[in-house]
């Protein structure tokens, strides 16, 4: 089983992946780790600010890792914002039967009422060296964009509205 977790920055993708690892003992891959490894090693001239180009660059690698894991009957959780909304087009049914996809989206209400908590938990699993760019405006904008795209592409999304409670049973 492959679990794909995407969403805007600060929605808890890594925390959810960590919880699933602890519950199901499935390893997980942070696409951010792959991104930074490729950037720091000089295998790409892209920077962490090149979001759209990074999705284009990273997705073919991640896509083929997913296929390899399925072919080897291995479980894997993959989390990150670099999963395109039209990801399903890259897989035939036999692969799709082995993939579960979740897009985390925080509502405007949740963000406005819990922004301090969002910032507080930003480094719950991994340390963020510079989080000054994260403002309530940027979080509102990012989540609105993810919600719009999730609806446009008709993909499953988990709306975080009142409380931050996400349970995924496989």
C-alpha positions as CSV (number, residue, x, y, z in Angstrom):
1,X,0.0,0.0,0.0
2,X,1.3,3.4,-0.9
3,X,-0.1,6.4,1.0
4,X,0.3,9.8,-0.6
5,X,-0.1,12.8,1.7
6,X,0.0,16.3,0.3
7,X,-1.2,19.8,1.3
8,X,-0.1,23.3,1.7
9,X,2.9,24.1,4.0
10,X,2.2,23.8,7.7
11,X,-0.9,21.5,7.3
12,X,0.7,18.6,9.2
13,X,1.8,16.3,6.4
14,X,5.0,15.2,8.2
15,X,3.2,14.8,11.5
16,X,0.6,12.6,9.9
17,X,3.2,10.6,8.1
18,X,5.0,10.1,11.4
19,X,1.8,8.9,13.1
20,X,1.1,6.5,10.3
21,X,4.7,5.1,10.6
22,X,4.2,4.6,14.3
23,X,0.7,3.0,13.8
24,X,1.3,0.8,10.8
25,X,5.2,0.5,10.7
26,X,5.2,1.7,7.1
27,X,8.3,3.7,6.3
28,X,7.9,7.2,4.9
29,X,9.6,9.4,2.4
30,X,9.6,13.2,2.8
31,X,9.7,14.7,-0.6
32,X,11.4,17.7,1.1
33,X,14.3,15.5,2.0
34,X,14.7,14.3,-1.5
35,X,14.4,17.9,-2.8
36,X,17.1,19.2,-0.4
37,X,19.4,16.3,-1.1
38,X,19.2,17.0,-4.8
39,X,19.7,20.7,-4.3
40,X,22.5,20.5,-1.8
41,X,24.3,17.8,-3.8
42,X,24.3,20.1,-6.9
43,X,22.2,17.6,-9.0
44,X,19.8,20.5,-9.7
45,X,20.2,24.3,-10.0
46,X,16.6,24.7,-8.6
47,X,16.2,26.3,-5.2
48,X,13.6,25.7,-2.5
49,X,11.7,28.7,-3.8
50,X,11.1,27.1,-7.2
51,X,7.9,25.3,-6.2
52,X,6.3,24.8,-9.6
53,X,9.5,23.7,-11.2
54,X,10.3,21.4,-8.3
55,X,7.0,19.5,-8.7
56,X,7.9,19.1,-12.4
57,X,11.4,17.9,-11.5
58,X,10.6,15.7,-8.5
59,X,7.4,14.0,-9.5
60,X,8.9,11.7,-12.2
61,X,11.3,10.4,-9.6
62,X,8.7,9.9,-6.9
63,X,6.3,8.4,-9.4
64,X,8.8,5.7,-10.4
65,X,9.6,5.0,-6.8
66,X,5.9,4.4,-6.2
67,X,5.7,2.0,-9.1
68,X,8.8,0.1,-7.8
69,X,7.4,-0.1,-4.3
70,X,4.1,-1.5,-5.6
71,X,5.9,-4.0,-7.9
72,X,7.9,-5.2,-4.9
73,X,4.7,-5.4,-2.7
74,X,6.2,-2.9,-0.3
75,X,4.3,-0.3,1.8
76,X,5.4,3.3,1.7
77,X,4.1,6.7,2.9
78,X,5.1,9.6,0.8
79,X,4.5,13.1,2.0
80,X,5.1,16.5,0.5
81,X,3.6,19.4,-1.4
82,X,5.2,18.3,-4.7
83,X,2.5,15.7,-5.7
84,X,0.6,17.1,-8.7
85,X,-3.2,17.2,-8.5
86,X,-3.4,15.1,-11.7
87,X,-1.2,12.4,-10.3
88,X,-3.6,9.6,-11.1
89,X,-3.0,10.0,-14.9
90,X,0.5,8.5,-14.4
91,X,-0.8,5.1,-13.2
92,X,-2.7,2.2,-14.6
93,X,-5.5,0.6,-12.6
94,X,-3.2,-2.1,-11.1
95,X,-1.1,0.7,-9.5
96,X,-4.0,2.9,-8.6
97,X,-5.5,0.0,-6.6
98,X,-2.5,0.1,-4.3
99,X,-2.4,3.9,-3.7
100,X,-4.4,6.0,-1.2
101,X,-4.2,9.8,-1.6
102,X,-4.9,12.4,1.0
103,X,-4.7,16.2,0.6
104,X,-4.7,18.2,3.9
105,X,-6.5,21.5,3.7
106,X,-7.1,24.0,6.6
107,X,-10.2,26.1,6.4
108,X,-10.1,29.8,6.6
109,X,-11.9,29.5,10.0
110,X,-9.4,27.1,11.3
111,X,-6.4,29.2,10.3
112,X,-7.8,32.4,11.7
113,X,-8.7,30.7,15.0
114,X,-5.5,28.6,15.4
115,X,-2.7,30.4,13.6
116,X,-0.6,30.5,16.8
117,X,-0.9,26.7,17.1
118,X,0.0,26.3,13.4
119,X,3.2,28.2,14.0
120,X,3.9,26.5,17.3
121,X,3.7,23.0,15.8
122,X,5.6,23.9,12.6
123,X,8.7,22.1,13.9
124,X,6.9,19.2,15.6
125,X,8.8,16.5,13.6
126,X,11.5,18.4,11.6
127,X,13.2,21.6,12.5
128,X,12.4,24.6,10.3
129,X,15.5,26.8,10.2
130,X,13.6,29.9,8.8
131,X,9.9,30.1,9.3
132,X,9.6,33.9,9.2
133,X,8.0,33.8,5.8
134,X,5.0,32.0,7.2
135,X,2.3,34.6,7.9
136,X,-1.4,34.2,8.4
137,X,-1.9,35.7,4.9
138,X,0.5,33.2,3.3
139,X,-1.2,30.2,5.1
140,X,-4.7,31.5,4.1
141,X,-3.6,31.9,0.5
142,X,-1.8,28.5,0.2
143,X,-4.7,26.6,1.7
144,X,-7.3,28.4,-0.5
145,X,-5.2,27.4,-3.5
146,X,-4.9,23.8,-2.4
147,X,-8.7,23.6,-1.8
148,X,-9.4,25.1,-5.2
149,X,-7.1,22.7,-7.0
150,X,-8.4,19.7,-5.0
151,X,-12.0,20.6,-6.1
152,X,-10.9,21.3,-9.7
153,X,-9.2,17.9,-10.0
154,X,-11.8,16.1,-7.9
155,X,-9.3,14.6,-5.5
156,X,-9.9,13.5,-2.0
157,X,-9.1,16.2,0.6
158,X,-9.4,16.3,4.4
159,X,-10.7,19.6,5.6
160,X,-9.4,20.7,8.9
161,X,-12.0,23.1,10.2
162,X,-12.9,23.0,13.9
163,X,-10.2,20.9,15.6
164,X,-7.0,19.3,14.2
165,X,-8.0,15.7,14.3
166,X,-6.9,13.4,11.5
167,X,-7.3,9.7,11.7
168,X,-6.6,7.5,8.7
169,X,-7.4,3.8,8.9
170,X,-6.0,1.6,6.2
